């Protein structure tokens, strides 16, 4: 079961310019910054205790990893506490699901709706 919308993934050409815009002009703060598996992402939010944040992803890197994604619009990342069950439930409902991947923030997979909009789910059971 999906428990909440955890993040909005924004695909940008220049991550540093995007960070500067959101932090210096909009007033967001950097909540976390991760580097790993050839990618860097920066998590920003209006405050430390915000329930939903924005993750700034490098558009070029994501395009190479997941060419099926529409990177011209933001994506939603949902959270779950039982990734394997949700994955199997969606697959059993004949939903298009991507493979489960290990990322620096945990296990994740994506799935598509009937119009081929992709969404991601991350395991937050830890």
N, C-alpha and C positions, 0 to 999 in steps of 0.2 A: 504494500500500500504506500502511496506517495503521502508524505507527511506535511510538506510545505514547499513553497517556492523559495529556494535558498539563494539563488544567484541569477542574474541576468548576464549573459555572456555577450560582450560587445567586441566585434572583430574590427580591429583598427590597423591602418597601414603604419602608423608611427606611434608606438606605445608611449614614448616619453612625451610627445606633444599631447596625447590624450590624457596622461597623468597630470601634466601641467594645467590643461584646461579644467579638468574636474576638481583639482585641488586648489589651484590659485584663483580661478574665476567662479567656480560654483560653490566652493567651500567644503568639498568632501575631504575625507582623510584616507590615508593608505592603511588598510586593515592588515593586509598580508602581502608578501611578495614571494613568489616561488620560482625557482629555476630547476629544471630537470628534464631529462629525456629530450634534450634539444629544444626546449621551449621555455619561455618566461611568461608568467602572467602576474598581473597586479590586481589585487582585490581592493576596491575602494567602496566607501559607504558614507552616508551623511553623518554617522557617528559610530563609535565603537560598539554600541549595543543595538544597532539596527538589525532587524531580522533578515532583511534582504540586502544583498550587496551587488555591485557590478564588478565583473571580472573582465579586465582588458586583455584580450588575446591578440597575438600577432596574426593578422589575416593570412599572410603568406605561409606561415608554418601550419596553420590549421587547414588551409586548402590542400597542402600536401598530405596531411594525415587523413583527412576526411573529405575527399573531393565531391562527395554527394551533398554536402551541406550548402545551403544558401547563405553565403556570408555577407550579403548586402543588408540583412536585417539582424537585429539581436536575437539570441536564442535564450530560452529559459532553462535553468538547471533546477530540477526538483531534487528533494532529498528523500531517502527511505532508510529504514532501519533493517530491511531484509531484501537486499539487492537481488539475491539469487531467486527468491520467491517471486518478486515483482517481474524480473526478467522472464521467468518461466510462464507466469500468468499472462504476460503480454504476448509472448510467442505462441502460447496455446490459443489465444484469441486471434491469431493470424495477423498480429501487428508486426510491421517491419521493424526488426531490432538489429542493432549493430553488435559486434562482439564486445564482451566485457574486457575492459582494459585497466591496467594498473597505472594510475597517475600519481603525481606527488601528493595530491590531496586525498587519495583513496581510490577504490574501485569505482568505475563509471561505465555506463553504456548509453547509447542514444537510441531513440525510436522515432518513427515517423507517423504523422497523422494521415488521414485519407487524402490530403492535398500535398503530401510529401514535405511538409514542414517538419523539421527535426527538432527534437528536444533531448535533453540529457538528464540522467539520474545518477546521483552520487550516493554511495553507501556512507551513512553517518551513524552506524551502529557502534562505533568505538567511542 
